[in-house]
Amino acid sequence: MSEITERVNRHRQQLRKAGLRPIQIWVPDTRRPEFQEECRRQSRMLRENPQEQKILDWLEAAADREGWD
């Protein structure tokens, strides 16, 4: 076993001892042209939606930007 593999295994064991477990998740591939087009499609659908504007207004009012300058 290589040194790197041993180090990774030790690290994973420490995480398990701390009560954590590994998981694997699959997410959309943002590099695909289809992903970009779907983002555009969904954005266009929401552009004139009054409910969406209410949500955006609420997020703007609730945002805590202190210290983010």
C-alpha positions in Angstrom: 0.0 0.0 0.0 1.4 3.4 -0.9 2.1 6.1 1.7 -0.7 8.3 0.3 -3.2 5.4 0.5 -2.2 4.7 4.1 -2.6 8.4 5.0 -6.0 8.6 3.4 -7.1 5.4 5.2 -5.9 6.8 8.6 -7.8 10.0 8.0 -11.0 8.2 7.1 -10.7 6.0 10.2 -10.3 9.1 12.3 -13.5 10.6 10.7 -15.3 7.3 11.4 -14.2 7.4 15.0 -15.6 10.9 15.2 -19.0 9.5 14.2 -18.9 10.5 10.6 -19.5 8.3 7.6 -18.8 8.7 3.9 -21.5 9.3 1.4 -21.5 9.7 -2.4 -23.8 12.1 -4.2 -24.3 12.7 -7.8 -24.9 16.2 -9.0 -25.7 17.7 -12.4 -22.7 18.2 -14.7 -22.6 22.0 -15.0 -20.2 21.8 -18.0 -22.8 20.2 -20.3 -24.6 22.5 -22.7 -27.9 20.9 -21.7 -27.4 22.1 -18.1 -26.9 25.7 -19.3 -30.0 25.6 -21.5 -32.1 24.2 -18.7 -31.0 27.0 -16.4 -32.0 29.5 -19.0 -35.3 27.8 -19.5 -36.2 27.9 -15.8 -35.0 31.4 -15.4 -37.2 32.6 -18.3 -40.2 30.8 -16.7 -39.6 32.8 -13.4 -38.8 36.1 -14.9 -42.3 37.5 -14.8 -43.6 35.4 -12.0 -45.0 37.6 -9.2 -44.4 34.9 -6.6 -40.8 34.7 -7.5 -40.4 38.5 -7.1 -42.0 38.3 -3.6 -39.4 35.6 -2.7 -36.5 37.7 -4.0 -37.8 40.7 -2.2 -38.0 38.7 1.1 -34.4 37.4 0.6 -33.1 40.9 0.0 -34.8 42.1 3.1 -33.6 39.2 5.2 -30.0 39.2 4.0 -27.4 39.9 6.6 -24.5 41.4 4.7 -22.7 42.8 7.7 -18.9 42.3 7.4 -19.1 41.1 3.7 -17.7 44.3 2.3 
